[in-house]
Amino acid sequence: MAKNFVSNDDKSVRVFDNPILDFLSRVHFTVPLLIYVPMVVYFLYKAIFVYQLSVLYIIPFFALGLITWSFTEYNMHRFVFHWMPPGELGAKINFMFHGVHHSYPRDSMRLVMVPAISLPLCALFYFTFLYLLGERYLAPFFSGLVLGYLFYDMTHYALHHLNFKSKFWLDLKQHHMIHHYSDPDNGFGVSTKFWDLIYRTTFKKKTDKPVIVEEREHLEVTEVNH
């Protein structure tokens, strides 16, 4: 199988000539937790103690926020991160935003969304749904949306750097590894495979099945002939 990556080492290559931009293109996986966990707590606090919403409102709007992020995660990965603008400049843009991750999938500093991207997106979502829902119902909705984003970021890091024993996580990891190493045109869901099933972007059946091989903490994908 042709490798769709350059290196499986946990190393971080330069993508910007400007040192400030290159620094901003990297982030430790704990940074989103420090930024967004307080946000989840704050909006839940507002929903419960400021607006005094009952659970009959909090739970549905919280769940709607989770679903909205899940839908956004899939579509952003498929139609934005994997979009290839035309020409040499387009290829460079694609590499800077997502191609570098496919080339160096174990780069631990480029596995969660950098604040330079996530914070503007957060603001965009906030003001969009503030207009659609109003402040009262935005509180539980936005806490669910942000928690969904955090689950996505932490799941993405874990799939590349943690070893799992549970069937659920192993299956999800296999799904993401096939996307990376065998079929990057399918399998765009990271925290769930649900939208791949809806959009019919699950992996096609093949005689050769990619499997995950863990060896000396380096991830590789090999093929097994049936």
N, C-alpha and C positions, 0 to 999 in steps of 0.2 A: 504494500500500500504506500502510495506517495505521501510523504509527511507534509502536513499543512502547518508546519511550525518551524522555527529556526533553532530554538533551544528549549529544553525542559529544565534548565537550571534556573534557580531563583536569582536572576540578575536583572537589573533595570537599565535598559539602554536609553540613550539620549534621543529625544524626538524633536526638540526645539533647539536652535542655535542660541537663542536668548536664554541666559541662565535662570532668570526669574520665571519665565514661562515654563521652562523645563522642570523647575522646582515645583511649580503649581500643578504639573501633570502627574505628580506622585502623591500618594497619601497612605498613611498607616491605616489598617483596617479598623482601628478603634476610634478614629476621628468621627465618623458618622454617628457612632453611639454617643459620643460626648456632645455632639450638636443636636441630635434629633430625639434622643430619649427624653430630655427635659421638655421638648416641644410636645411629645405625645402626652406626657403627664400634665402639662399646662392646659392643653385643650380639653382633656378629660376633666380636669378640675373645673374649668369654665362650664362645661356641659352639666356637671353634677351640682356645683355649689353656686355658680353665678346665675346660670339660666334655669337651674333646678329642673332639668328635664327628667322625666321618668325613664325607666329601663325600656319602656315600650317605644320610646323615641331613640334612646342612646344606642341600643343594640342594633336596630335596623340601619341607622345612619353610619355607625361604626363599621358594620359589615359592608355597607355600600362603599365606604372608603377603601376597605381592603380589596374589594372586587375591582374598583376603579384603578387602583395601583396595579393589580395583577394584569388587567387588560392593557394598561399603559406599558408595563414592563415588556410584554410580548411584542407589542407593536413598535415600541421604540427600538428594541433589539433587532427586529426583523427589517423594519422600513427606514430606520435612521442610522443605526450603527452599521448595518450591512449594506447601506446605500453606497454605490460606487459612482461618484461624479465623473464626468468624462474627462479624458486627457490626463497628462502627467500631474497637473495640479490636483485633479480629483483624486488620483491615487495617493498623493501625499496627504491630502485631507483625511481620506479614509484611514490611512495608516496612523495618523496622529490621534484620531478619535477612537478607533477600535482595532484596526489592523495590527497594531503593536501588541495588543493582548493575544491575538491569535498567533502571532509570531513568537511571543514569549509568554505562554499561558501560565507559567508558574512565577511570574514576576509579582511578588507579594505586595509591591507598592502600587500596582495598577489593577487591583481586583475589585475595589469598591469605587464608587463614583466620587470624583474629586469635588470639594466644596465649590470650586469655581464654576462647576456645571450644576451640581445638585441644588445649591442655594437659589440661583436664578429660576430653575425649574420649580422649586418649592414656592417661590414668590408668584410665579405664573399660575400655578395650581390654586394657591390661596386666593388671589384676587378673582380668578375665574369662578371659583365655587362660592366665594363670598357674594358675587353678583347673582349666581344661580340659586343659592340656598338661603342667603342672609346669615347674619352673625349667629343667630340662635342655633340653627341646625348645622352650621359649618363646624362648630366645635367638636361634636362626636364624629362627624364625617372626616374631618381633617386629621384627627388623632388616629383613625383607622387607616387613612391613606399613608401617613408618615410611618406608622408601624409596618405597613405592607412594604414600603420602600426599605426600611431597615432589615426586614426579614429577607428581602431579595439580596441586599448587599452582603449580609452575614452568610447567607446560604452560598452565594457565589464564592466568597473567600473559602468557606469550608469545603466546597466541592473540589477545589484545587489544592487544598493543603491539609485536609484532615482525612484520616482513615476511618471508615465506618464499618459497623458490624450489622446494623439493622437493615432489613431487606428494603424498607422504604428509601433510606438514604443511599444505599448502594445502587438501587435502581435509578434514583434521580442523578447520582453521580455518573453512572454509565450513560445516561441520556445526554448529559452535558459533554462528556468526553467524546462521544461519537460525533457530536456537533463540531467539536474542536479538531479532531484528528481524522475524521473520515467523511463527514457529510455536512459542511458548513452552510449548505443551502436549505437545511431542515433542522428541526429541533431547537427552536428559538426560545422556548420557555426555560427559565433557570430555576425559579422557586417552585414551579409546578409544570406538569406536562399538559394541563387541561386545555390551554389555548391551542397547542399543537394539534390536539385531537379535533377541536372545533374548526380550525383553519385547514386541517388535513396536511399538516407539515410534519407529521411523524415520519420516522425513517422507513425507507422502503425495505422490504425483505430481501436479504441477500444470502448467497450460499456461504460467504465468508462473514463471520460475525466478529466485529471488534470487541475486544475485552480489555479491561483495565488490569494492568500488571503493576503492582507496587514493589519496588526494589530499591533499597538504600535511599528511601525517601524521595526518589525521582520517579515521576509518573511517565509511563510509556504506554503506548497502545500497540498491540500486536494483532495478528489475524490467526484465527483457528479455522482450519479446513474441516468441513463436515462431509 
